[in-house]
Amino acid sequence: MTAEAIDRQSTTPYYQQLVAVLEQRIAKGSIPLGDRLPSENELCAEFGLSRATVRQALQLMESRGLVTRVPNRGVYASEPTGEGGWGIQGPEGFLENAIGHQNRSVQTEVLRHGPVILPAHVCRALQVPTDSAGFELVRLRSLDGVPALYSINYSPSDLVPVIAGAKDVLAGQASLSELLSSAGYALGGAHRAIRAVSPSPEIAEALQVSESEPILHIRSTSWTPAGKRFDIYDTWVCSDVIPLEVNVSVTGAK
Protein backbone atom coordinates (compact mmCIF):
# COMPACT_ATOMS: atom_id res chain seq x y z
CA MET A 1 0.00 0.00 0.00
CA THR A 2 1.41 3.40 -0.96
CA ALA A 3 1.36 6.39 1.38
CA GLU A 4 -1.38 7.94 -0.75
CA ALA A 5 -3.63 4.88 -0.86
CA ILE A 6 -6.94 4.79 0.99
CA ASP A 7 -6.59 2.53 4.03
CA ARG A 8 -9.69 0.33 3.95
CA GLN A 9 -8.93 -0.99 7.44
CA SER A 10 -8.67 2.44 9.06
CA THR A 11 -11.46 3.88 11.22
CA THR A 12 -10.81 7.28 9.60
CA PRO A 13 -13.61 7.99 7.07
CA TYR A 14 -12.56 7.66 3.44
CA TYR A 15 -13.39 11.28 2.62
CA GLN A 16 -11.07 12.52 5.38
CA GLN A 17 -8.28 10.27 4.11
CA LEU A 18 -8.76 11.73 0.62
CA VAL A 19 -8.64 15.27 2.02
CA ALA A 20 -5.33 14.46 3.73
CA VAL A 21 -3.85 13.13 0.47
CA LEU A 22 -4.95 16.15 -1.57
CA GLU A 23 -3.80 18.60 1.12
CA GLN A 24 -0.39 16.92 1.08
CA ARG A 25 -0.17 17.19 -2.70
CA ILE A 26 -0.97 20.91 -2.50
CA ALA A 27 1.53 21.45 0.33
CA LYS A 28 4.29 19.64 -1.58
CA GLY A 29 3.53 21.52 -4.79
CA SER A 30 2.54 18.50 -6.86
CA ILE A 31 -0.74 20.40 -7.22
CA PRO A 32 0.49 24.02 -7.39
CA LEU A 33 -1.69 26.84 -6.06
CA GLY A 34 -3.98 27.98 -8.84
CA ASP A 35 -3.90 24.64 -10.67
CA ARG A 36 -6.98 22.51 -11.21
CA LEU A 37 -7.40 19.38 -9.12
CA PRO A 38 -8.22 16.09 -10.86
CA SER A 39 -11.90 15.84 -11.76
CA GLU A 40 -14.36 13.92 -9.59
CA ASN A 41 -14.31 11.06 -12.10
CA GLU A 42 -10.50 10.98 -12.07
CA LEU A 43 -10.39 10.93 -8.26
CA CYS A 44 -13.01 8.18 -8.13
CA ALA A 45 -10.95 6.06 -10.52
CA GLU A 46 -7.60 6.76 -8.83
CA PHE A 47 -8.72 6.00 -5.27
CA GLY A 48 -11.58 3.57 -5.86
CA LEU A 49 -14.10 5.81 -4.12
CA SER A 50 -17.71 6.69 -4.82
CA ARG A 51 -18.62 10.06 -6.30
CA ALA A 52 -20.47 10.94 -3.06
CA THR A 53 -17.29 10.36 -1.03
CA VAL A 54 -15.16 12.43 -3.41
CA ARG A 55 -17.68 15.26 -3.35
CA GLN A 56 -17.75 15.21 0.46
CA ALA A 57 -13.95 15.52 0.51
CA LEU A 58 -13.96 18.43 -1.94
CA GLN A 59 -16.74 20.19 0.00
CA LEU A 60 -14.69 19.86 3.17
CA MET A 61 -11.63 21.33 1.47
CA GLU A 62 -13.74 24.16 0.07
CA SER A 63 -15.11 24.94 3.54
CA ARG A 64 -11.51 25.24 4.78
CA GLY A 65 -10.60 27.57 1.93
CA LEU A 66 -8.10 25.07 0.51
CA VAL A 67 -9.79 24.90 -2.89
CA THR A 68 -12.05 27.11 -4.97
CA ARG A 69 -14.80 25.77 -7.21
CA VAL A 70 -15.12 27.53 -10.57
CA PRO A 71 -18.42 26.85 -12.37
CA ASN A 72 -18.05 24.76 -15.54
CA ARG A 73 -14.28 24.57 -15.07
CA GLY A 74 -13.49 22.54 -11.96
CA VAL A 75 -11.91 22.80 -8.52
CA TYR A 76 -8.66 24.75 -8.08
CA ALA A 77 -6.05 24.74 -5.32
CA SER A 78 -6.12 27.99 -3.35
CA GLU A 79 -4.46 29.49 -0.31
CA PRO A 80 -6.67 29.88 2.79
CA THR A 81 -7.44 33.53 3.45
CA GLY A 82 -9.55 33.23 6.60
CA GLU A 83 -8.57 33.89 10.21
CA GLY A 84 -8.48 30.24 11.21
CA GLY A 85 -12.08 30.32 12.39
CA TRP A 86 -14.90 27.81 12.29
CA GLY A 87 -16.30 27.32 8.78
CA ILE A 88 -19.85 26.58 9.89
CA GLN A 89 -21.23 25.83 6.42
CA GLY A 90 -18.93 22.83 6.03
CA PRO A 91 -19.73 19.21 6.91
CA GLU A 92 -17.13 18.98 9.67
CA GLY A 93 -17.52 19.74 13.35
CA PHE A 94 -15.63 22.40 15.27
CA LEU A 95 -12.84 20.05 16.39
CA GLU A 96 -12.07 18.80 12.87
CA ASN A 97 -12.19 22.34 11.50
CA ALA A 98 -9.84 23.72 14.15
CA ILE A 99 -7.40 20.85 13.70
CA GLY A 100 -7.58 21.32 9.93
CA HIS A 101 -6.25 24.86 10.31
CA GLN A 102 -3.38 23.46 12.45
CA ASN A 103 -2.67 26.81 14.07
CA ARG A 104 -4.49 26.54 17.39
CA SER A 105 -4.29 24.24 20.39
CA VAL A 106 -7.73 22.73 21.08
CA GLN A 107 -8.80 21.52 24.52
CA THR A 108 -12.08 19.75 25.24
CA GLU A 109 -13.58 19.38 28.71
CA VAL A 110 -16.62 17.11 28.99
CA LEU A 111 -18.86 18.68 31.63
CA ARG A 112 -21.53 15.98 31.71
CA HIS A 113 -22.92 13.16 29.61
CA GLY A 114 -25.47 10.39 29.77
CA PRO A 115 -28.99 9.22 28.88
CA VAL A 116 -31.71 11.87 29.34
CA ILE A 117 -35.30 12.64 28.47
CA LEU A 118 -34.88 14.90 25.46
CA PRO A 119 -36.13 18.51 25.68
CA ALA A 120 -39.28 19.31 23.72
CA HIS A 121 -37.49 21.33 21.02
CA VAL A 122 -35.06 18.46 20.45
CA CYS A 123 -37.89 15.93 20.10
CA ARG A 124 -39.51 18.16 17.49
CA ALA A 125 -36.24 18.58 15.59
CA LEU A 126 -35.49 14.84 15.68
CA GLN A 127 -39.10 14.08 14.72
CA VAL A 128 -39.60 11.72 17.67
CA PRO A 129 -42.42 11.62 20.26
CA THR A 130 -42.39 14.10 23.14
CA ASP A 131 -40.41 12.93 26.19
CA SER A 132 -38.39 10.45 24.14
CA ALA A 133 -35.17 9.12 25.63
CA GLY A 134 -31.82 10.09 24.13
CA PHE A 135 -28.24 11.04 24.94
CA GLU A 136 -26.83 14.37 26.10
CA LEU A 137 -23.18 15.42 25.75
CA VAL A 138 -22.11 18.78 27.21
CA ARG A 139 -18.62 20.10 26.42
CA LEU A 140 -16.50 23.20 26.87
CA ARG A 141 -14.02 23.81 24.05
CA SER A 142 -11.03 26.10 24.48
CA LEU A 143 -8.44 27.45 22.04
CA ASP A 144 -4.94 28.00 23.38
CA GLY A 145 -6.40 27.78 26.89
CA VAL A 146 -9.11 30.41 26.31
CA PRO A 147 -12.77 29.26 26.57
CA ALA A 148 -14.36 29.50 23.12
CA LEU A 149 -17.48 27.32 22.87
CA TYR A 150 -20.02 25.73 25.19
CA SER A 151 -21.94 23.02 23.38
CA ILE A 152 -24.74 20.57 24.08
CA ASN A 153 -25.29 17.67 21.66
CA TYR A 154 -28.46 15.58 21.73
CA SER A 155 -28.83 12.23 19.97
CA PRO A 156 -31.82 9.85 19.62
CA SER A 157 -32.22 6.64 21.60
CA ASP A 158 -30.75 4.34 18.92
CA LEU A 159 -27.41 6.14 19.30
CA VAL A 160 -27.27 5.89 23.11
CA PRO A 161 -25.22 2.64 23.18
CA VAL A 162 -22.90 3.94 20.44
CA ILE A 163 -22.00 7.14 22.29
CA ALA A 164 -22.12 5.64 25.79
CA GLY A 165 -19.50 3.08 24.73
CA ALA A 166 -17.15 5.63 23.14
CA LYS A 167 -14.82 6.30 26.07
CA ASP A 168 -12.48 8.48 24.01
CA VAL A 169 -15.33 10.78 22.94
CA LEU A 170 -16.67 10.99 26.50
CA ALA A 171 -13.17 11.86 27.71
CA GLY A 172 -12.92 14.71 25.20
CA GLN A 173 -10.18 12.95 23.25
CA ALA A 174 -12.02 12.10 20.02
CA SER A 175 -14.57 13.54 17.62
CA LEU A 176 -18.29 12.90 18.06
CA SER A 177 -18.84 13.65 14.36
CA GLU A 178 -16.35 10.98 13.31
CA LEU A 179 -17.88 8.48 15.75
CA LEU A 180 -21.37 9.01 14.33
CA SER A 181 -20.08 8.77 10.75
CA SER A 182 -18.28 5.49 11.48
CA ALA A 183 -21.51 4.17 13.04
CA GLY A 184 -23.36 4.71 9.76
CA TYR A 185 -24.67 8.21 10.42
CA ALA A 186 -22.79 10.15 7.76
CA LEU A 187 -23.84 13.76 7.32
CA GLY A 188 -26.20 14.25 4.41
CA GLY A 189 -27.22 17.79 5.30
CA ALA A 190 -27.85 20.21 8.14
CA HIS A 191 -29.70 23.38 9.06
CA ARG A 192 -27.91 25.90 11.29
CA ALA A 193 -29.50 29.03 12.74
CA ILE A 194 -27.41 31.78 14.36
CA ARG A 195 -28.51 34.56 16.69
CA ALA A 196 -27.12 36.72 19.49
CA VAL A 197 -28.31 35.78 23.00
CA SER A 198 -27.50 36.50 26.63
CA PRO A 199 -25.91 33.39 28.18
CA SER A 200 -27.33 31.60 31.20
CA PRO A 201 -25.34 31.86 34.46
CA GLU A 202 -23.88 28.37 33.91
CA ILE A 203 -22.74 29.13 30.37
CA ALA A 204 -21.46 32.61 31.25
CA GLU A 205 -19.34 31.15 34.06
CA ALA A 206 -17.92 28.42 31.80
CA LEU A 207 -17.06 30.87 29.01
CA GLN A 208 -15.84 33.53 31.46
CA VAL A 209 -18.15 36.21 30.09
CA SER A 210 -20.78 38.47 31.62
CA GLU A 211 -24.41 37.33 31.66
CA SER A 212 -25.30 40.72 30.16
CA GLU A 213 -22.85 40.30 27.28
CA PRO A 214 -24.56 38.87 24.16
CA ILE A 215 -22.76 35.99 22.50
CA LEU A 216 -23.54 33.96 19.39
CA HIS A 217 -25.79 30.93 19.67
CA ILE A 218 -25.91 28.26 16.95
CA ARG A 219 -28.65 25.64 16.79
CA SER A 220 -27.98 22.84 14.32
CA THR A 221 -30.03 19.90 13.10
CA SER A 222 -28.19 17.21 11.12
CA TRP A 223 -29.55 14.37 8.99
CA THR A 224 -28.20 11.44 7.00
CA PRO A 225 -28.32 11.19 3.19
CA ALA A 226 -31.51 9.15 3.70
CA GLY A 227 -33.07 12.01 5.67
CA LYS A 228 -32.87 10.51 9.18
CA ARG A 229 -32.23 13.19 11.80
CA PHE A 230 -29.58 12.13 14.27
CA ASP A 231 -27.80 15.08 15.92
CA ILE A 232 -29.07 18.31 17.42
CA TYR A 233 -26.65 20.72 19.00
CA ASP A 234 -26.80 24.07 20.74
CA THR A 235 -23.49 25.94 20.81
CA TRP A 236 -22.67 29.26 22.44
CA VAL A 237 -19.63 30.87 20.77
CA CYS A 238 -17.22 33.57 21.89
CA SER A 239 -16.66 34.91 18.38
CA ASP A 240 -13.77 37.09 19.53
CA VAL A 241 -11.91 33.85 20.31
CA ILE A 242 -13.10 31.72 17.39
CA PRO A 243 -14.47 33.70 14.43
CA LEU A 244 -17.23 32.11 12.37
CA GLU A 245 -16.35 31.82 8.70
CA VAL A 246 -18.53 31.31 5.64
CA ASN A 247 -16.95 30.61 2.26
CA VAL A 248 -19.17 31.53 -0.67
CA SER A 249 -18.95 29.97 -4.12
CA VAL A 250 -21.14 30.78 -7.11
CA THR A 251 -22.62 27.96 -9.15
CA GLY A 252 -24.69 28.23 -12.28
CA ALA A 253 -23.57 31.81 -12.91
CA LYS A 254 -24.62 33.23 -16.26
URKA-V532532 format. One line per field, one symbol per residue. ss: DSSP state (a for helix, b for strand, c for the rest). phi: phi as a letter, one per 20 degrees, with the letter a starting at -180 (. if undefined). burial: 1 if it has 16 or more other ideal C-beta (glycine too) atoms within 10 Angstrom, else 0. Layout:
ss=???
phi=???
burial=???
//
This chain:
ss=cccccccccccccaaaaaaaaaaaaaaacccccccbcccaaaaaaaacccaaaaaaaaaaaaacccbbbbcccbbbbccccccccbbccccccaaaaaaaaccccbbbbbbbbbbbbccaaaaaaaccccccbbbbbbbbbbbccbbbbbbbbbbbaaaaaaaaccaaaacccccaaaaaaaccccccbbbbbbbbbbccaaaaaaaccccccbbbbbbbbbbcccccbbbbbbbbbccccccbbccccccccc
phi=.ffeffefefefggffffgffffffffenfdfgneffgfgfffgffdmdffffffffffffffemeccedgmcpddfcegdfemeeffeefeegffffffflccedccdeeaaqfbefggffgffemcfgmfeacdcdcddcdlndgccdccdccfffegffffeeffffemdbefgfffffendffdrbccdcbeceffgfffffelcffeefcedddccdcfgenfecbccdcddeffecfedcedcddmfd
burial=00000100000011111110111011000010000011010011001010001101111111111111100000101101000111110111111111011001010100001000011001101101000001111111111000111111111100110110010011010111111110001111010000000010001101101000001111111111000011111111110011011010000000
//
